[in-house]
Amino acid sequence: MRQIVLAAKNRQNKGSGEARRLRRRGRIPGVLYGRSGEAVSLDLDALEFKNGIKNISESTLVKIDLEGKSYEAFVKDTQRNIMDGTIIHVDFYEVESGVAVRAKVSIHLQGNSVGVREGGVLEVPLHEIEIECFPKDLPERINVDISDLKANQSIHVRDLNLGEAIRVISGLDQVIALVKFAKEETAAATEEAAAGPAEVEAKT
């Protein structure tokens, strides 16, 4: 798991006026929420934050260096300017290294399934799962190899091999990916359509 490090300053002055002044200087106001409910107001470099959080997910841990103190946290929310999309505020949620956390981790499919190569259609009903583990064991994403997935087969949450350090919270019977054989379905639909009028005529 890659480590993103963000340098921050304590934000002494609060309010919308001070927030606007920060943004004009290329800074972003933010808040770090602790596990016990306390909140620390932050002052972050806008460009560093924008570059640091590219392609991260809710389960990506970031390290915040706050004037000599270090925190590990999730990026829980970013507010953007509705006109130009620039980030105007960010909320972090602190995690403790020795305390288990729950997080939703995205699923990334790898490979080209056998069933798809034979004409089937891949369906992906589940895009993330919830897990519990210590922060050091938290994966940024879960890779699932679908190369051997044949037509009319599926991969469930219970099929994932995440190791003993990770406990799965999501339902084990949930389907991650499946391949339906479109050719067979199309042929069956065609046969039904062809048989329909004949049956109606016979009844008449």
N, C-alpha and C positions, 0 to 999 in steps of 0.2 A: 504494500500500500504506500503510495507516494505521500510525502510529508509536505504540506503547504505551510509556510511560515509567514505571518503577517505582523509587521511592527505597528504598534499602536501607542497613543498617548492618552493620559487621563483627560477627559473633557470636563473642565471645571464649570464652565458656564453653559446653561441649558436654555431652551426656548427656541422658538422658530427663527427669531432674529439672528441668534448666534449660529444656528444651523445654516442659514443662508450665507453668513459670512464665511463659514468653513468651506462651503461648496465653491464659493468664488475663489478660494485659495487652492482649489484642487484637492480638498479633503472631503471625507464622508463621516457624518455623525453615526454612531452605532451604540448598541447596548449589549453587554455580556451578562446573561442571566445565569446565576449560580444554581446549583442543585437545591440549596436550602431556601431559595427565593430572593436572595439579595441581587441587586443589579449594579453594574459598574458602567458608567458612561464612557464611551470611547471616541477617539479621534483618529481616523485612518486615512492613509494615502489612497486617493481614488484610483489612480492608475495601477498601483501595486495590487489593490484589491481586485480590480477588474481582470487583470492578467492572471492573478492567482486562482480565481474561482472558475476559470473556463472549464467546462465539461465536468464539473464536480456534481455529485449527487447528494441527497440528504444524509447518506451514510459516510460521507467523506469527512474525516477528522482534519481540522486545521489547528495549527499551533499559533497562539497569540502571544507575542512578546510585549508586555506592557510595562515599560520603564523598569526593567530588572526582574519582573515577575513573569512566569510562564504559565499559560493555560492551554488546555486542549478543549476544543469545542466543535460543535456542529454549526453550520450556517443554517439557521432555522427560517429566516425570512429576509428577503430583500425588497425594498420599495423602490419603484422607478418613476421617473418623470413620464407622465402619459404622453407628452409631446415628442420628446426625443429619445426616450428609453434609457436615459442615464440613471445610474444608481444614486439615490438620494438618502437612503438610510438602510442599515443592516442590523439584524438581531442575531446574536450568537447564544447557544445553550452549552454551558460548561459540562464536561464529563470528568469523572475522577478515574485515575488509572487502575485502581484496585476494586472498582465497583462495576458490576455488570450493567450494561445498557441494552435497551431495546431499540432497534432501528429497522426501517424498511430499506432493503437492499435491492437494487435493480438487477434484472436477469438479462444476460447477454448471450444470444444464441450464436454458436459457432458451427461452421461446416455446412455442406449441402447434402440434405438428406436423400437417401436412396429412393424413398417414396416420391419425392418431388421430381427427381430425375426420371422416374418412370411415368410421370404425368399427373401425379397427385397434387393436392393443394395443401400448403402448410397453413395451419391456424395457430395463433399464439394468444390464448385467452388470458394468460397471466404474465404481467410484466415486472412484478416485484414480489418479494416475500418478506415477512417480518421475522426477525431472528433476535436472539439474546446472547450476548457474550461480553467478555471484557474488552475494553477499547483496543488493546494491543492485538486482539484477534479479529477485529471487525474488518470484513472484506469491503473494498470499495464497490465491487460488483460481483455477481456470481456468474461464471461462465458455464454454459451448458452445451455439450457437443451433441448435435443432432445428426451427425453423419450416417449413423446406422439406423435411423428412424425410417421404418418402412411404411407403406400404405396401410391404413387402418390400425396403426400403432400410435401410442401416446407416451409421453413422459410426464410423470407426476412429481409433486413435491417430495414424496417419499423416496423417489429414486435418486435424489441428490445425495452426494457424499461430501458433507461439509466438515467432517472431523468431529472429534469429541468436544472440542472447545466451543462449538456453536450449537445452541439449542434452537430448533425451529418452532416458531409460534404459529405460523400460518397452518391451515388445515393440510394434512398430509395427502389427502385425496384430491386436492386441486390439480387440475391439468395445466402444465406449463406449455406444452406444444403437442400437436397431433397432426397427422397427415390423412386427409380424406382422398379417396381415389375418385377424382372428378370424372374420369372416363367412364367408369362403371355407372356412376350416378346419371350421367348424360344419356348413356345407352338405355338405362331403365326408364328414364323420363320419356325418351323417344318411343320406346315400346308401348308405354302406357298411353301416350298421345295417339299412337296409331291404332291401338286396340279400342280406345274410347268410342269413336263413331260406330264401329262395327257392333259393339255391344248394344248401343242405343237402337240401331236399326233392327237388331234381332228381337229386341223387346217390342218394337213397333210392329 
